[in-house]
């Protein structure tokens, strides 16, 4: 793999400066790693930025239950759980209205220690304004479905929205149409003939027939399914009936330092005259590629980009393997990670506005009388308020709340009937320039201090250290069960910083390493 296609993604993120708005969408979220390393530098370099993190609501509830937080988690930035189906897009956005600039990192990486510093990930990096507008529109539509229309977060986002009927749609999502349908339609328009389709994914549906039938319908000469040994759940029995399909193993993700788990999800379409690559969050599963959000599918994001794939293929080192070799190298994934005890009421976001009023946005399936419990940072009850839940999505204001409030939830007969949610104070957070608040401050100083030779610690070493305090949530067990542009690309994995090739448009597709 050529060095120019390697990107140090944590460094690129933390080097972004003077932005007004920073948005992360992620499936899993590692608040300890984020607060300790990413957040501190973001606030130093972007003192006026509103920081918003969107994640899967079920996993957010698990974090809240386990108390895998620092004092800053969801308090000095907005942490919002997106409910209903599995929330899986990975888009990092940085925007400045005053500087008239934007930056996007779109790929397979979650906002976690493993997603940014350990796994082998694929990242699409771009400063294209149309793609940025696509991403802002997407986030705006997600929040409209989860927050009340008058929520103050919209004031942070709406200045970046451009109402243009002629705007290109470069971002692929499955809001209204399956991603694979959109992708294959564009591929058929751009490629006269398809010599080869190469599929990379750590997760597969148990029944691949519907997916492969669509792939075969555009008449490729050959299709290659690629897995990493002991890091896949591919059922080879589901593909044996396809004559033009071969099974392959990836061997290039191993290094002398450590073995990198392939978390990248991408499909290469190799034509006679050019290659197209589908890059993003979708695994090769039915909920990711063949279903819409309204139809029960995951929330996903991707982009189809023209780029020579030789570097990626050579780097990953693909070799043919037998059906039996695939079967013996299967890995059991924990499918319960995304599960949760369902409640009738979800607090989507709790927010203290500029008038010191507590705004609560919630979803409820029932109407009933409950208690609103308000807690301080030590989990001591500050106050209890009688409250009537209304059915649907609602927003309510609680005036004159104590400045000590840290978390809230709804209770009935002394039992929780909603998730426990952090209270965010964005206006106060904007005045905080530097943040670092883990429990063992002495250890932290040591981790981030100089090495014995006077150099700064390597990010991979930092990742190893932080893995000891990492959350217990695995990084991306996609729901692979069967349910009834503009830029350049980079690889993300082992953290050994190296150079990045710049194109005229300043867009790149690279492995982040």
C-alpha positions as CSV (number, residue, x, y, z in Angstrom):
1,X,0.0,0.0,0.0
2,X,1.4,3.3,-1.0
3,X,2.1,5.6,1.9
4,X,0.2,8.4,0.3
5,X,-3.0,6.5,1.0
6,X,-2.5,6.3,4.7
7,X,-4.2,8.8,7.0
8,X,-3.7,9.4,10.7
9,X,-7.4,10.0,11.4
10,X,-7.3,11.0,15.1
11,X,-4.6,13.6,14.2
12,X,-6.7,14.9,11.3
13,X,-9.8,15.2,13.5
14,X,-8.0,17.0,16.3
15,X,-6.2,19.4,14.0
16,X,-9.4,20.9,12.6
17,X,-9.5,24.5,13.7
18,X,-11.9,27.5,14.1
19,X,-15.1,25.6,13.3
20,X,-18.6,26.7,14.3
21,X,-20.2,23.3,14.1
22,X,-18.8,19.8,14.7
23,X,-21.0,16.8,14.2
24,X,-20.2,13.1,14.6
25,X,-22.5,10.2,13.7
26,X,-21.5,6.8,15.1
27,X,-22.9,3.4,16.0
28,X,-20.8,2.8,19.1
29,X,-19.3,5.6,21.2
30,X,-16.4,5.5,23.6
31,X,-16.8,8.5,25.9
32,X,-13.7,7.8,27.9
33,X,-11.4,7.9,24.9
34,X,-13.4,10.7,23.3
35,X,-13.4,13.0,26.4
36,X,-9.8,12.3,27.3
37,X,-8.1,12.7,23.9
38,X,-10.5,14.0,21.1
39,X,-12.6,16.4,23.1
40,X,-9.8,18.1,24.8
41,X,-8.1,19.1,21.5
42,X,-11.4,19.9,19.8
43,X,-12.2,22.5,22.4
44,X,-8.7,24.0,22.3
45,X,-8.8,24.3,18.5
46,X,-12.5,25.2,18.1
47,X,-13.5,27.3,21.2
48,X,-16.7,28.5,19.6
49,X,-17.9,25.2,18.1
50,X,-21.1,23.4,19.1
51,X,-20.2,19.7,19.3
52,X,-23.0,17.2,18.6
53,X,-22.6,13.4,18.7
54,X,-25.4,11.2,17.3
55,X,-25.3,7.5,18.2
56,X,-27.5,4.4,18.4
57,X,-30.1,4.9,21.2
58,X,-29.8,1.4,22.5
59,X,-26.1,1.6,23.0
60,X,-26.5,5.0,24.5
61,X,-28.8,3.5,27.1
62,X,-26.2,0.8,27.8
63,X,-23.6,3.4,28.4
64,X,-25.9,5.3,30.8
65,X,-26.7,2.1,32.7
66,X,-23.1,1.1,33.1
67,X,-21.9,4.7,34.0
68,X,-19.1,4.5,31.4
69,X,-18.7,8.3,31.4
70,X,-16.5,11.1,32.5
71,X,-17.8,14.3,34.0
72,X,-17.8,15.8,30.5
73,X,-19.7,13.0,28.7
74,X,-22.9,14.3,27.2
75,X,-22.6,17.4,29.4
76,X,-20.3,19.8,27.6
77,X,-21.4,18.4,24.2
78,X,-24.7,17.1,22.9
79,X,-25.0,13.3,23.0
80,X,-28.1,12.2,21.2
81,X,-29.5,8.7,20.8
82,X,-31.2,8.0,17.5
83,X,-34.0,5.6,18.1
84,X,-36.1,3.1,16.2
85,X,-33.8,1.0,13.9
86,X,-30.1,0.3,14.3
87,X,-28.2,3.6,13.8
88,X,-25.1,2.8,11.9
89,X,-23.7,5.8,9.8
90,X,-20.2,7.0,10.4
91,X,-19.8,10.7,9.3
92,X,-17.6,13.3,10.9
93,X,-18.4,16.9,9.9
94,X,-16.6,20.2,10.5
95,X,-18.1,23.5,9.3
96,X,-17.3,27.2,9.7
97,X,-19.6,29.9,8.3
98,X,-17.2,32.7,9.1
99,X,-14.2,30.9,7.4
100,X,-16.4,29.5,4.6
101,X,-14.9,26.0,4.9
102,X,-16.0,22.5,5.6
103,X,-14.4,19.1,6.1
104,X,-15.9,15.6,6.0
105,X,-14.6,12.2,7.0
106,X,-17.0,9.4,5.9
107,X,-16.3,5.7,6.2
108,X,-16.4,2.7,8.5
109,X,-14.9,4.2,11.6
110,X,-16.9,4.5,14.9
111,X,-16.1,7.2,17.4
112,X,-14.2,4.8,19.6
113,X,-10.7,3.9,20.6
114,X,-10.8,0.8,18.3
115,X,-12.5,2.7,15.4
116,X,-9.9,5.5,15.4
117,X,-6.7,3.9,16.6
118,X,-6.7,0.1,16.2
119,X,-9.0,-1.4,13.5
120,X,-8.3,-1.3,9.8
121,X,-10.8,1.2,8.6
122,X,-11.6,2.9,5.3
123,X,-12.1,6.7,5.3
124,X,-13.3,9.1,2.6
125,X,-11.9,12.6,3.2
126,X,-13.3,15.6,1.4
127,X,-13.9,19.3,1.7
128,X,-16.5,19.3,-1.1
129,X,-19.3,21.8,-0.1
130,X,-22.1,19.9,-1.9
131,X,-21.3,16.6,0.0
132,X,-21.1,18.6,3.2
133,X,-24.5,20.1,2.5
134,X,-25.9,16.6,1.8
135,X,-24.5,15.4,5.2
136,X,-26.0,18.4,7.0
137,X,-29.4,17.8,5.4
138,X,-29.2,14.2,6.5
139,X,-28.4,15.0,10.1
140,X,-31.1,17.7,10.1
141,X,-33.7,15.2,8.9
142,X,-32.6,12.7,11.6
143,X,-32.9,15.3,14.4
144,X,-36.3,16.4,13.1
145,X,-37.6,12.9,13.6
146,X,-36.2,12.7,17.1
147,X,-36.4,16.2,18.6
148,X,-39.2,18.7,18.8
149,X,-39.3,21.3,16.0
150,X,-38.4,24.2,18.3
151,X,-35.3,22.6,19.8
152,X,-32.4,25.0,20.1
153,X,-29.9,22.6,18.4
154,X,-31.6,23.5,15.1
155,X,-30.3,27.1,15.5
156,X,-26.7,25.6,15.4
157,X,-27.4,23.5,12.3
158,X,-29.8,25.6,10.1
159,X,-27.2,28.3,9.1
160,X,-25.4,25.5,7.2
161,X,-28.4,24.3,5.3
162,X,-28.6,25.4,1.6
163,X,-32.1,25.2,0.0
164,X,-31.2,24.4,-3.6
165,X,-33.4,22.3,-5.9
166,X,-30.4,21.7,-8.2
167,X,-28.1,20.4,-5.5
168,X,-26.4,17.1,-6.4
169,X,-27.0,14.1,-4.1
170,X,-23.6,12.6,-3.5
171,X,-24.3,11.1,-0.1
172,X,-26.0,7.7,-0.3
173,X,-28.5,6.9,2.5
174,X,-31.4,4.5,2.8
175,X,-34.0,7.0,4.0
176,X,-36.2,6.4,1.0
177,X,-34.5,3.8,-1.2
178,X,-32.1,0.9,-0.5
179,X,-28.4,1.9,-0.9
180,X,-27.6,-1.1,-3.1
181,X,-30.4,-0.2,-5.6
182,X,-29.0,3.4,-5.8
183,X,-25.4,2.2,-6.1
184,X,-26.0,-0.4,-8.8
185,X,-28.1,2.0,-10.9
186,X,-25.2,4.5,-10.8
187,X,-22.6,1.8,-11.5
188,X,-24.6,0.6,-14.6
189,X,-24.7,4.2,-15.9
190,X,-21.0,4.9,-15.4
191,X,-19.4,1.5,-16.4
192,X,-19.9,0.1,-19.9
193,X,-18.8,-3.4,-18.7
194,X,-17.9,-4.8,-15.3
195,X,-14.9,-7.1,-15.2
196,X,-14.9,-7.7,-11.5
197,X,-16.8,-6.9,-8.3
198,X,-14.9,-7.3,-5.0
199,X,-16.8,-7.3,-1.7
200,X,-15.1,-6.6,1.6
201,X,-17.1,-6.9,4.9
202,X,-16.7,-8.3,8.4
203,X,-20.4,-9.0,8.6
204,X,-22.7,-10.9,6.2
205,X,-26.4,-11.8,6.2
206,X,-26.9,-15.5,6.7
207,X,-28.9,-15.7,3.5
208,X,-26.9,-13.8,0.8
209,X,-29.1,-14.9,-2.1
210,X,-31.2,-11.6,-2.4
211,X,-28.0,-9.5,-2.3
212,X,-26.0,-11.5,-4.7
213,X,-28.9,-11.8,-7.2
214,X,-28.9,-8.0,-7.4
215,X,-25.2,-7.9,-7.8
216,X,-25.2,-10.6,-10.6
217,X,-28.0,-8.7,-12.4
218,X,-25.6,-6.1,-13.6
219,X,-23.6,-8.9,-15.3
220,X,-20.1,-8.8,-13.8
221,X,-17.5,-11.2,-15.2
222,X,-16.5,-12.3,-11.7
223,X,-17.6,-11.6,-8.1
224,X,-15.1,-12.0,-5.2
225,X,-16.3,-12.3,-1.6
226,X,-13.4,-11.4,0.8
227,X,-13.2,-12.3,4.4
228,X,-10.5,-12.0,7.1
229,X,-9.7,-15.2,9.0
230,X,-11.4,-15.4,12.4
231,X,-13.1,-12.0,11.8
232,X,-16.2,-12.8,9.8
233,X,-19.6,-14.6,10.0
234,X,-19.9,-15.5,6.3
235,X,-22.0,-18.7,5.8
236,X,-20.3,-20.3,2.6
237,X,-23.4,-22.5,2.0
238,X,-25.3,-19.4,1.0
239,X,-23.1,-18.6,-2.0
240,X,-22.3,-22.0,-3.5
241,X,-25.0,-21.8,-6.1
242,X,-23.4,-18.7,-7.8
243,X,-21.1,-19.9,-10.6
244,X,-19.2,-16.6,-11.1
245,X,-18.4,-16.2,-7.4
246,X,-15.2,-17.0,-5.6
247,X,-14.3,-17.0,-1.9
248,X,-11.1,-15.1,-0.9
249,X,-9.1,-14.4,2.3
250,X,-7.5,-11.1,3.2
251,X,-3.9,-11.6,4.5
252,X,-2.5,-8.1,4.3
253,X,-3.9,-6.8,7.6
254,X,-1.3,-8.5,9.7
255,X,1.9,-6.6,10.8
256,X,4.8,-7.2,13.0
257,X,3.3,-5.0,15.7
258,X,-0.2,-6.4,15.9
259,X,-3.0,-7.9,13.9
260,X,-5.5,-5.4,12.8
261,X,-9.1,-6.4,12.6
262,X,-10.7,-5.4,9.3
263,X,-13.7,-3.2,10.0
264,X,-13.8,-1.6,6.6
265,X,-16.9,-2.1,4.4
266,X,-16.5,-1.4,0.7
267,X,-17.4,-2.8,-2.7
268,X,-15.1,-2.4,-5.7
269,X,-16.6,-2.3,-9.2
270,X,-13.7,-2.7,-11.7
271,X,-14.6,-1.7,-15.2
272,X,-12.7,-1.8,-18.4
273,X,-11.8,1.9,-18.3
274,X,-12.1,2.8,-14.6
275,X,-13.0,1.6,-11.1
276,X,-15.8,2.7,-8.7
277,X,-15.8,2.1,-5.0
278,X,-18.8,2.1,-2.6
279,X,-17.4,3.3,0.7
280,X,-19.1,3.8,4.0
281,X,-20.9,2.1,6.9
282,X,-23.0,-0.7,5.2
283,X,-21.9,-4.3,5.8
284,X,-22.9,-6.8,3.2
285,X,-26.2,-7.5,4.9
286,X,-29.9,-7.2,4.0
287,X,-30.7,-4.5,6.7
288,X,-27.8,-2.4,5.5
289,X,-28.1,-2.6,1.8
290,X,-31.5,-3.9,0.8
291,X,-33.9,-2.1,3.2
292,X,-35.0,1.4,3.9
293,X,-35.3,3.0,7.4
294,X,-39.1,2.9,7.1
295,X,-38.9,-0.8,6.1
296,X,-37.0,-1.9,9.1
297,X,-33.4,-1.4,7.8
298,X,-30.5,0.1,9.5
299,X,-29.6,3.8,9.2
300,X,-26.5,3.8,6.9
301,X,-24.3,6.2,4.9
302,X,-22.0,5.7,1.9
303,X,-20.6,7.3,-1.2
304,X,-19.8,5.9,-4.6
305,X,-16.5,7.3,-5.8
306,X,-14.3,6.8,-8.9
307,X,-10.8,5.7,-7.9
308,X,-8.1,3.2,-8.9
309,X,-8.5,0.3,-6.5
310,X,-5.1,-1.3,-7.2
311,X,-3.5,0.1,-4.1
312,X,-6.2,-1.2,-1.8
313,X,-6.3,-4.6,-3.4
314,X,-2.5,-5.0,-3.3
315,X,-2.4,-3.8,0.3
316,X,-5.0,-6.3,1.5
317,X,-3.4,-9.2,-0.4
318,X,-6.4,-11.4,-1.5
319,X,-6.0,-15.1,-2.0
320,X,-8.6,-17.8,-3.0
321,X,-9.8,-20.2,-0.3
322,X,-12.1,-23.1,-0.1
323,X,-15.6,-23.3,1.3
324,X,-14.4,-25.4,4.2
325,X,-11.6,-22.9,5.0
326,X,-14.2,-20.1,5.2
327,X,-16.4,-22.3,7.5
328,X,-13.6,-23.2,9.9
329,X,-12.5,-19.5,10.2
330,X,-15.9,-18.2,11.2
331,X,-16.2,-16.0,14.3
332,X,-19.1,-15.9,16.8
333,X,-20.2,-12.3,17.3
334,X,-22.3,-11.1,20.2
335,X,-25.6,-10.3,18.6
336,X,-27.0,-9.1,21.9
337,X,-24.9,-5.9,22.0
338,X,-27.5,-3.8,20.2
339,X,-30.4,-5.3,22.3
340,X,-32.0,-3.5,25.2
341,X,-34.9,-3.8,27.5
342,X,-37.6,-1.8,25.7
343,X,-39.3,1.0,27.5
344,X,-42.4,3.0,26.5
345,X,-40.6,6.3,27.0
346,X,-37.2,7.5,25.7
347,X,-35.6,10.8,26.7
348,X,-33.9,11.8,23.5
349,X,-32.1,14.9,24.7
350,X,-32.0,17.1,27.8
351,X,-30.7,20.6,27.5
352,X,-30.2,23.7,29.6
353,X,-30.8,26.7,27.4
354,X,-29.4,30.3,27.7
355,X,-32.2,31.2,30.1
356,X,-31.3,28.4,32.5
357,X,-34.5,26.5,31.6
358,X,-34.3,22.7,31.3
359,X,-35.6,21.6,27.9
360,X,-36.5,17.9,27.6
361,X,-37.3,16.2,24.3
362,X,-38.9,12.8,24.7
363,X,-40.8,10.0,22.9
364,X,-43.6,8.1,24.6
365,X,-45.9,5.4,23.5
366,X,-48.3,6.0,26.3
367,X,-49.9,8.9,28.2
368,X,-49.6,8.6,31.9
369,X,-48.6,10.4,35.1
370,X,-45.0,9.9,36.3
371,X,-42.2,11.6,38.3
372,X,-39.3,13.5,36.8
373,X,-36.3,12.8,38.8
374,X,-33.3,15.2,38.7
375,X,-29.9,14.1,40.0
376,X,-26.6,15.7,40.7
377,X,-23.2,14.3,39.6
378,X,-23.2,12.0,42.7
379,X,-26.5,10.5,41.8
380,X,-28.2,12.3,44.7
381,X,-31.8,13.4,44.0
382,X,-31.9,17.2,43.7
383,X,-35.7,17.4,43.1
384,X,-38.7,15.4,42.0
385,X,-41.4,16.9,39.8
386,X,-44.9,15.5,39.0
387,X,-45.1,15.1,35.2
388,X,-47.6,13.9,32.7
389,X,-46.2,12.1,29.7
390,X,-48.0,12.7,26.4
391,X,-48.0,10.2,23.5
392,X,-45.7,10.9,20.6
393,X,-42.6,13.3,20.3
394,X,-42.8,16.2,22.7
395,X,-40.7,19.0,24.2
396,X,-41.2,20.5,27.6
397,X,-39.5,23.2,29.7
398,X,-38.8,23.1,33.4
399,X,-38.0,26.6,34.7
400,X,-35.6,27.6,37.4
401,X,-33.7,24.3,37.7
402,X,-30.6,23.9,40.0
403,X,-27.2,24.3,38.4
404,X,-26.2,21.1,40.1
405,X,-28.4,18.9,37.8
406,X,-26.4,16.3,35.9
407,X,-28.9,13.6,34.9
408,X,-32.6,13.0,34.7
409,X,-35.1,10.2,34.2
410,X,-38.8,9.5,34.5
411,X,-40.0,7.1,37.3
412,X,-43.2,5.4,38.2
413,X,-43.7,3.9,41.7
414,X,-40.0,4.5,42.3
415,X,-39.0,2.5,39.2
416,X,-37.4,4.0,36.1
417,X,-39.7,4.0,33.1
418,X,-37.2,5.8,30.8
419,X,-33.5,5.9,30.2
420,X,-31.2,7.9,32.5
421,X,-29.9,10.8,30.4
422,X,-27.1,13.4,30.9
423,X,-28.1,17.0,30.9
424,X,-26.2,19.1,28.3
425,X,-25.3,22.8,28.7
426,X,-23.9,23.9,25.4
427,X,-23.7,27.6,26.2
428,X,-21.6,26.9,29.3
429,X,-19.5,24.4,27.4
430,X,-18.5,27.0,24.8
431,X,-16.6,28.8,27.6
432,X,-14.6,25.8,28.5
433,X,-11.3,25.8,26.5
434,X,-9.6,22.7,27.9
435,X,-11.3,19.6,29.2
436,X,-9.7,16.6,30.9
437,X,-11.4,14.9,33.8
438,X,-10.8,11.2,34.3
439,X,-10.6,9.9,37.8
440,X,-6.9,9.1,38.0
441,X,-5.4,12.4,37.0
442,X,-1.9,11.3,38.0
443,X,-2.1,8.4,35.6
444,X,-3.5,10.7,32.9
445,X,-0.6,13.1,33.2
446,X,1.8,10.2,32.7
447,X,0.0,8.8,29.7
448,X,0.0,12.1,27.9
449,X,3.4,13.3,29.1
450,X,6.7,12.9,27.2
451,X,8.4,9.6,26.7
452,X,11.7,8.9,28.4
453,X,13.6,10.1,25.2
454,X,11.6,13.4,25.2
455,X,9.2,12.4,22.4
456,X,5.5,12.4,22.6
457,X,3.7,9.0,23.0
458,X,2.6,7.3,19.8
459,X,-1.2,7.2,19.3
460,X,-1.1,3.4,19.0
461,X,0.6,3.2,22.4
462,X,-2.1,5.5,23.7
463,X,-4.8,3.3,22.3
464,X,-3.3,0.3,24.0
465,X,-3.3,2.2,27.3
466,X,-6.8,3.4,26.9
467,X,-8.0,0.0,26.0
468,X,-7.7,-0.9,29.7
469,X,-10.5,1.7,30.4
470,X,-12.4,1.2,27.2
471,X,-16.1,0.6,27.3
472,X,-17.4,-2.9,27.3
473,X,-19.3,-2.5,24.1
474,X,-17.9,-4.1,21.0
475,X,-17.1,-1.8,18.2
476,X,-19.6,-2.7,15.5
477,X,-21.6,-5.9,15.6
478,X,-23.9,-5.0,12.8
479,X,-27.4,-6.4,12.7
480,X,-26.7,-9.0,10.0
481,X,-29.7,-11.2,10.7
482,X,-32.2,-11.6,7.9
483,X,-35.1,-9.2,8.2
484,X,-39.1,-10.6,7.0
485,X,-18.8,13.0,-4.9
486,X,-16.1,13.8,-4.6
487,X,-12.9,12.7,-2.8
488,X,-10.2,10.2,-2.2
489,X,-10.1,7.2,0.2
490,X,-7.7,6.2,3.0
491,X,-7.1,3.3,5.2
492,X,-7.4,3.6,9.0
493,X,-5.9,1.0,11.3
494,X,-2.5,0.8,12.9
495,X,-1.5,4.3,14.2
496,X,1.8,5.0,12.5
497,X,1.5,8.5,11.1
498,X,2.5,9.0,7.5
499,X,1.9,11.4,4.7
500,X,-1.3,12.0,2.7
501,X,-1.5,12.6,-1.0
502,X,-3.3,15.8,-1.8
503,X,-5.3,16.2,-5.0
504,X,-6.3,19.4,-6.7
505,X,-9.7,19.2,-5.1
506,X,-8.3,18.3,-1.7
507,X,-10.4,15.1,-1.5
508,X,-9.0,11.7,-0.7
509,X,-9.9,8.1,0.0
510,X,-7.5,6.4,2.3
511,X,-6.8,3.8,4.8
512,X,-6.4,5.5,8.2
513,X,-3.4,3.9,9.8
